[in-house]
Amino acid sequence: MAGEGDDVKLLGSVMSPFAVRVRMALHAKGVSYEYLEQDLFHKGDLLLASNPVHNKVPVLIHAGRPVCESLAIVEYVNEVWADGASLLPADPYGRAVARFWAAYVDDKLFPAWLGILRAATEEDRAEKLDAALAVIGLMEDALAQCSDGKDFFAGDSVGYLDLALGCNLFWFKALREMFGVTLIDAGRTPGLAAWAERFEQTEAGKEVAPPMKSMVEHARKLRAMAGNN
Ligand SMILES: N[C@@H](CCC(=O)N[C@@H](CS)C(=O)NCC(=O)O)C(=O)O
């Protein structure tokens, strides 16, 4: 099993929820690593060589070998640094369910909230908000299903699905600040609202949320790139 002396590097971007997800997982498993911030507007050779297929962050480089895709990285971290609480449930069915919902978050929630950020018109934004709220509504049910009444999707401590969803929370705050939209609301999804508050109080949850000012600036850049001001 890997130990502290291992050579672990993470190529990330402070603004990337996917990179934050991996940082949270490394933190939860107590893994020391060297963090290498990437300029995604001018990608460096190491990123291009480490993730030649997608050219995206995050990439974990462990003893010289790159691992790409945040959910695959979280699973890798969980298996290599196997001491302590596992991020995934012990039983195969629980693992399959957690993977299903994590993939759902990435497939549906991420594009929906990014759509809110990039929307050209109020109508467009309202449509993307509805799509995001539909996903959040289902995640309320998923929380009840997975947590079995405990604090987190994974039970008593944060796990794979907590990280999959929780890494988006800091962007939800930015969307509220920028456009006045609330994605997780105690009236609509009380379970998820309480979960989000608990998640943000955990050590992993406190990890690496960028300052609001830089997020708003980054969001403006993304909007400008999409042709919106
Ligand atoms: N499915 C990927 C998504 C990674 C991703 O979209 N990364 C973005 C930052 S949030 C990126 O590197 N974008 C650069 C680009 O698209 O060129 C994962 O889970 O790791």
The ligand as an SDF file (V2000), in Angstrom:
LIG
                    3D

 20 19  0  0  0  0  0  0  0  0999 V2000
  -15.4850   14.6460  -16.3600 N   0  0  0  0  0  0  0  0  0  0  0  0
  -14.3090   15.3820  -16.0080 C   0  0  0  0  0  0  0  0  0  0  0  0
  -14.5930   16.8640  -16.1600 C   0  0  0  0  0  0  0  0  0  0  0  0
  -13.3400   17.7220  -15.9780 C   0  0  0  0  0  0  0  0  0  0  0  0
  -13.5570   19.1410  -16.4710 C   0  0  0  0  0  0  0  0  0  0  0  0
  -14.5610   19.4670  -17.1150 O   0  0  0  0  0  0  0  0  0  0  0  0
  -12.5740   19.9960  -16.1730 N   0  0  0  0  0  0  0  0  0  0  0  0
  -12.6310   21.3650  -16.6470 C   0  0  0  0  0  0  0  0  0  0  0  0
  -12.5070   22.3460  -15.4890 C   0  0  0  0  0  0  0  0  0  0  0  0
  -13.9660   22.3490  -14.5110 S   0  0  0  0  0  0  0  0  0  0  0  0
  -11.4690   21.6260  -17.5960 C   0  0  0  0  0  0  0  0  0  0  0  0
  -10.3640   21.1810  -17.3670 O   0  0  0  0  0  0  0  0  0  0  0  0
  -11.7460   22.3680  -18.6420 N   0  0  0  0  0  0  0  0  0  0  0  0
  -10.7580   22.7400  -19.6110 C   0  0  0  0  0  0  0  0  0  0  0  0
  -11.2770   22.5850  -20.9990 C   0  0  0  0  0  0  0  0  0  0  0  0
  -12.4380   22.2110  -21.1890 O   0  0  0  0  0  0  0  0  0  0  0  0
  -10.5240   22.8620  -21.9280 O   0  0  0  0  0  0  0  0  0  0  0  0
  -13.9020   15.0070  -14.5850 C   0  0  0  0  0  0  0  0  0  0  0  0
  -14.7670   14.5640  -13.8190 O   0  0  0  0  0  0  0  0  0  0  0  0
  -12.7120   15.1080  -14.2400 O   0  0  0  0  0  0  0  0  0  0  0  0
  1  2  1  0
  2  3  1  0
  2 18  1  0
  3  4  1  0
  4  5  1  0
  5  6  2  0
  5  7  1  0
  7  8  1  0
  8  9  1  0
  8 11  1  0
  9 10  1  0
 11 12  2  0
 11 13  1  0
 13 14  1  0
 14 15  1  0
 15 16  2  0
 15 17  1  0
 18 19  2  0
 18 20  1  0
M  END
$$$$
